[in-house]
Amino acid sequence: MNKKINKPSEKDFNNPYEFGFETDIETVFAPKGLNEDVVRFISDKKEEPKWLLDWRLDSYNRWLKMKEPDWSSLRYPKIDYQDAYYFSAPKEIEKPKSLDEVDPKLIETYNKLGIPLKEQEWLAGVAVDAVFDSVSLGTTFKEKLKEDGVIFCSFSEAVKEHPEIIKKYLGTVVPNSDNFFATLNSAVFSDGSFVYIPPGVTCPMELSTYFRINAAGTGQFERTLLIADEDSYVSYLEGCTAPMRDEHQLHAAVVELVALKGAEIKYSTVQNWYPGDEEGKGGVYNFVTKRGDCRGDNSKISWTQVETGSAITWKYPSCILKGDNSSGEFHSIAISNNYQQVDSGTKMLHLGKNTKSRIISKGVSSGSSSNTYRGQVNIHPKSENSRNFTQCDSLLLTGNCSATTIPYVESKNKTSTIEHEATSSKISEDQLFYCLQRGLDEEEAIALIVNGFCKEVLQKLPMEFAVEAQKLLEISLEGSVG
Amino acid sequence: MSGNLLEINDLHVNAGDKEILKGLNLSIPFNEIHAIMGPNGSGKSVLSNVLSGNEDYKVTSGQIIFKNKNITELKPNEISNLGLFMAFQYPLEIPGVTIMNFLKTIHEANRRANGLEVLGPSDFLKYVREKAEILGINDEVLKRQLNVGFSGGEKKRNETLQLLVLDPVLTILDETDSGLDVDALDIVSDGIVGMKNEENSFLVITHYKKLLDKLSPSKVHILVDGRIVESGGPDLADKIENKGFESFN
């Protein structure tokens, strides 16, 4: 399969507003709280067909009977689900009027990442009423994708334009009974992305939510559905290296991937939601359900993630290896600083024969943060000759932080093998002194050592993301020593 | 103002509660190679660490003057960027960081600290290859992780490469010759002789005479129990070779 793809040039990335960003000044919002009427309101606003409204209502009713999971190592105050807006919060609430009202640390970070002022305002959620020029490049990309039959649009648009595909695949990887947060999302999801790659097509470019992030509006209850039809290939980039400030504290996204026979999906994420300030105040609670289904034989799904943001991260991108010879990969870097809490990992469910999975997890903890890897590898009795390799490495930078590795492994087939390696280390004083003697200051030295520690995963990121991610690691760990 | 590159005045240093250096005096002028010899436990490694600003050791009194600047209280990176390089006796491993990347990072830090422009990628590559060639290090080696899976001798060669790339005014070789076979010793010492010029000086800390034969120091100091007990010409090294350190106790 030809994997050559046309990458957007660096120039394109530096001019995000050429991508047709638009601001919608209209404020339409449902009242606070969650009930059937709110679910109907959301569906109505989006002019959804009845089957989707029914699905939302079914989800809502299931959700009412569910309990918030408490098995993770995360500690956070009880969330009052009736004290939140589920459809577009009124814009005047909590919005800073200018960058002067935004956490100066956040601005400092934007400057270090070289983000233009206008974009800083947007990221920080400043109430801007400037209408950005909607142009062209975004449209150009769309045209190009259209030629190949690739569909890449917002979820809402897909519901209108391609209801048959949505109906066929929605909820088939993450059912609306799956878990508390996914079920909540199924009831109230706001918008998200939809991707369909037709059979035999290698997607001509990396698809990125960055191109149309504004159209997605709120990322609070995002819903993404990506289908790679037979023998197709797609690389999808989600997220943004810039820390995004959001008035919503609770985020519960769902991502469903379907890889049919011979298809390959590479899904990369850089997640950098606002982590709260140095005392642990504020910050996003991020409860995400991401799952890929290697539905066809010889299919492949790989997850690569760099997690540096959010106050709370609850996230386990998983693979269901249904097709024979299918393979799943999970490469993860999770950085936690200050009072951040991360409980993240993956699930690899081997069902088909000769299936393979590979897990590489790198956790870096600093400050008073806690960082847990939680992973599950399950080999079904009929999954012959399957293999899993797991490697979990933790690096601790300070004495107050913690790193935990919790692997659940189960093989019910004698011909299959599971390997697990775990290491835990601290940056040694000697290593630091060595770097300092060569002229690096402590932060530079730690950044270098951490980048080395994470290299295996950083290499899996698409080029343009890798450079940004490397810079991001440095920024995330600033002030973690001394 | 003194004309010396390095001046150590009555230096007392503790490791924990124990005094290791007990009033050490030493001057190294510009453009000279000096050697320090001494038995195990005499304080040789502590001296090189203290000169490099290692905070594991506490200076209780005395002064270290480098380039006419009191560096006694400076941080290791500040001292380094003034132009002091220490080749480690046991070079550290940095997993995941290639030799090339490490060289680039330290070279840039050094240039920035001295207000110099950072070299572009191709100029830097050319610069490193020049230095690497002197030591017989090829591109494949430059792509390997720093000191990971290298033998003791190869690690010393990596140290020497960093030395050539940073091109400091004062180099401390902390038992760089230990663990080296004859061939490796030749490569390392040739590299050092090659970089010697009128503007730099060396302090060679060693047990053995072999490296000194190659470097022909202008002065040899004998360190015993935290003090320089005798200083002299190269012939002092011969005396040690024949009679050991016993006579200095």
HADDOCK unambig.tbl for C-alpha pairs under 7 A between the chains (distance, minus, plus):
assign (segid A and resid 431 and name CA) (segid B and resid 92 and name CA) 6.02 0.50 0.50
assign (segid A and resid 433 and name CA) (segid B and resid 54 and name CA) 6.93 0.50 0.50
assign (segid A and resid 434 and name CA) (segid B and resid 92 and name CA) 6.80 0.50 0.50
assign (segid A and resid 436 and name CA) (segid B and resid 76 and name CA) 5.50 0.50 0.50
assign (segid A and resid 436 and name CA) (segid B and resid 77 and name CA) 4.68 0.50 0.50
assign (segid A and resid 437 and name CA) (segid B and resid 52 and name CA) 6.58 0.50 0.50
assign (segid A and resid 437 and name CA) (segid B and resid 76 and name CA) 5.18 0.50 0.50
assign (segid A and resid 437 and name CA) (segid B and resid 77 and name CA) 5.38 0.50 0.50
assign (segid A and resid 437 and name CA) (segid B and resid 80 and name CA) 5.56 0.50 0.50
assign (segid A and resid 438 and name CA) (segid B and resid 77 and name CA) 6.56 0.50 0.50
assign (segid A and resid 438 and name CA) (segid B and resid 80 and name CA) 5.95 0.50 0.50
assign (segid A and resid 438 and name CA) (segid B and resid 106 and name CA) 5.97 0.50 0.50
assign (segid A and resid 439 and name CA) (segid B and resid 77 and name CA) 4.07 0.50 0.50
assign (segid A and resid 439 and name CA) (segid B and resid 78 and name CA) 6.71 0.50 0.50
assign (segid A and resid 439 and name CA) (segid B and resid 80 and name CA) 5.03 0.50 0.50
assign (segid A and resid 439 and name CA) (segid B and resid 81 and name CA) 5.37 0.50 0.50
assign (segid A and resid 439 and name CA) (segid B and resid 106 and name CA) 6.14 0.50 0.50
assign (segid A and resid 439 and name CA) (segid B and resid 109 and name CA) 6.18 0.50 0.50
assign (segid A and resid 439 and name CA) (segid B and resid 110 and name CA) 5.94 0.50 0.50
assign (segid A and resid 440 and name CA) (segid B and resid 77 and name CA) 5.63 0.50 0.50
assign (segid A and resid 440 and name CA) (segid B and resid 106 and name CA) 6.37 0.50 0.50
assign (segid A and resid 440 and name CA) (segid B and resid 109 and name CA) 6.04 0.50 0.50
assign (segid A and resid 441 and name CA) (segid B and resid 77 and name CA) 5.87 0.50 0.50
assign (segid A and resid 449 and name CA) (segid B and resid 94 and name CA) 6.60 0.50 0.50
assign (segid A and resid 452 and name CA) (segid B and resid 95 and name CA) 5.81 0.50 0.50
assign (segid A and resid 452 and name CA) (segid B and resid 96 and name CA) 3.76 0.50 0.50
assign (segid A and resid 452 and name CA) (segid B and resid 97 and name CA) 4.69 0.50 0.50
assign (segid A and resid 453 and name CA) (segid B and resid 95 and name CA) 6.44 0.50 0.50
assign (segid A and resid 453 and name CA) (segid B and resid 96 and name CA) 5.65 0.50 0.50
assign (segid A and resid 455 and name CA) (segid B and resid 96 and name CA) 5.78 0.50 0.50
